[in-house]
C-alpha cells in the first residue's frame, strides 16, 4: 500500500519525514540496520532538495511516497524545479572526502551505496527521484 507525506522545505521538517518513513518501515516489518539505511538515504535526498533546490524556503514543498511491492521497497521524492543528476553522479573516493574534511559531500555517496536502483523522472514543472531497495 502506497503512503505519502508532503512537507514544507524547512530542515525542521526532516524529522517528520524520518518519523513517517520509520513508522511505514515498521508496518512493513523492515527493521534494524536495513531500516536505518533506508531512512538515511531518504533523509539525505530530502535534505539535499530542501537545502540546494529551495534554500530552506518554507513556502516550497516536497512529497515523499513509499510503496512495497513483492520484495522491493519503492521511494518517490517529488520536487519542483530541475533535478540534480543523482543517477549519473560519480562520487569522490571516500578516502578523498575524509582527507579533505569538507562539510557535506557524503549524501549522494550514501544514497548510491544504500539503494539498489536510482532514477529521475523529469516533468515540465517538477521531477521525481525514484529509488528502489530489493529485500529478497
N, C-alpha and C positions, 0 to 999 in steps of 0.2 A: 504494500500500500504506500503510495507516494504522499509525503508530507512536506509542507513548505513553511518557511518563515520569511518575512520581509522586515528589514530593519533600516533605520536611518544610518547614514555613513558617519557615525561617531565612534571612535575607538572604544568608548564605554559600552557600546552595544556588541562588541566581540564576545563578551561574557554571555549575553543572551543566545548568541549563535552556538557557542560551546555547550551551553546547557541544553539547548534544543537537540544538538547532534548527540550528546551523551545520552539523553533520555531515549531518543529514537534508536540508537545502537543497543541500549539495554533492552528495549522492547523486542529487538530482533535477536537477542541473546548473543550479541557480539560484545565481548568483554576483554579486559586485561590490556596487554601491550598492543594488540591489534586495534582495539577501540581507541586507545590513546593516540596511536599513529594516525588514524583516520581523522580524529578531532584536530590534531596538529596540522595536517595537510589542509583541511578546510579552513582552519583559523588563519593560516599563513596566506592562503589565496584571498580570503575576505579582507584581511588587514592590508594586503597589497592594493586591492581595489579601493578601499576607503582612503588610504594614505596617498597613493600615486594617481588615482583617477579622479578623486573627489576632494583632495586636500582636507579630509575630515569635515566636509561641509554637511552639517546635519539636515539640510534640506533635501539632499540626494538620498536615494535608497538603493539597496541591493537585495536580492532574493536568493535564498538557498533552498533547493529542493533535494530530497532524499528518496530513493526508491530501492527496493530489494527484490531482485528477480532471480530465481534459481539460486545459484551460488555466487551472485555478483551484487555488490552494492554500487549504485549509480548516484553520482552527485552532480547537480547542476547549479552553477552560480551565475545568476543573471545580473548584468550590469549595463549601464548606459555608456555610450562613448566608444572608443576604439580599444580593442583588446591588446594586451601585451602578448607577443607570440610565445606563450609559455610552452607550447608543444614543439617549438623549434629552438628553444633556448639551450645553449650549451654552457653549463655552469663551469666555473673555475674549479680546479682541483681543490679538494677540501683542505689540503695542506697549505695551499696559497691563501685561501680565505683566512685560515687560522694565523698564518705567518703575518699577513698584512693587518690583522686585528681591526678590520673595517667593521663599523656598525652596520648590521644588516648583511644582505647578500646570501643568507642561508635559506630563505623561504622557498625559492623556486627549486633549489637543490633538494630540499627535504620533500617537497611535493613530488618531484621526479623519482625520488628514492622510494616513497611510500606507495604511490598509486600505480596501478598496472597499465592504465590507459589514460591518456590526456589528449583532448582535442578542443578546438574552439569553433563555435558556430557564430559567424558574424551576420547580423541583420542590419537593416538600414539605421535603426535608432538604438540598437543595443547589441550585446554579444553574450554568449553563454559559454563559460568554461564547463566542459564535461569531463568528469573523472570517473573511472571505474576501478573497483578493487575486487579481485576474484578471491573468494574464500575457499573454494574447493580444491 
